[in-house]
Amino acid sequence: MHGLADGIFWSGVFAFVSASINAIKTGVRSIKNAKIEGPSQSGSQPCCKIHGKAHGSAKHQARIMKESEMMQSSGKYSDIYLNKALKTVGLKGSQRPDIIGKMVNGTFDVIEVASKTQVSTSLLGRQLAKKVALMQANNPGVIFHPIIWLYG
């Protein structure tokens, strides 16, 4: 029985890591193909508002803020929500991902930043993987970006 549980655990870890690697590859392709534009003609106002605030340790908050500020400066988002329930923005579920980006075309990016403890402990890593899987199942068509962020 113990071997079966180990197999399920490792298949879950493999699936989470594979999804994360694919998300990173997609991000790298997006950066590679991104069009670089000059500053906005509307002055120094950012393109969208960031609602809420980052949570967790100081390092976790800093990583969330860095990601949300890059999203804000991209010009692709009308609103960015930090640590807000999915239902707050019209999606299904009460989970609170680290970042929800409402794009100007009406679609959403949902980003979950794995903390050091979620990467280094199997229990918390499985819990995060389950959270992302549940959010995806409840919201088909929404883009999810699980980001594995390692301290270092």
Stockholm file with secondary structure:
# STOCKHOLM 1.0

chainA/1-152         MHGLADGIFWSGVFAFVSASINAIKTGVRSIKNAKIEGPSQSGSQPCCKIHGKAHGSAKHQARIMKESEMMQSSGKYSDIYLNKALKTVGLKGSQRPDIIGKMVNGTFDVIEVASKTQVSTSLLGRQLAKKVALMQANNPGVIFHPIIWLYG
#=GR chainA/1-152 SS CHHHHHHHHHHHHHHHHHHHHHHHHHHHHHHHHCCCCCCCTTCSCCSSEEEECCCSSHHHHHHHHHHHHHHHHHTCEEEEEESCCGGGGTCSCSCCCSEEEEETTSCEEEEEEECHHHHHCHHHHHHHHHHHHHHHHHSTTCEEEEEECCCC
#=GC SS_cons         CHHHHHHHHHHHHHHHHHHHHHHHHHHHHHHHHCCCCCCCTTCSCCSSEEEECCCSSHHHHHHHHHHHHHHHHHTCEEEEEESCCGGGGTCSCSCCCSEEEEETTSCEEEEEEECHHHHHCHHHHHHHHHHHHHHHHHSTTCEEEEEECCCC
//
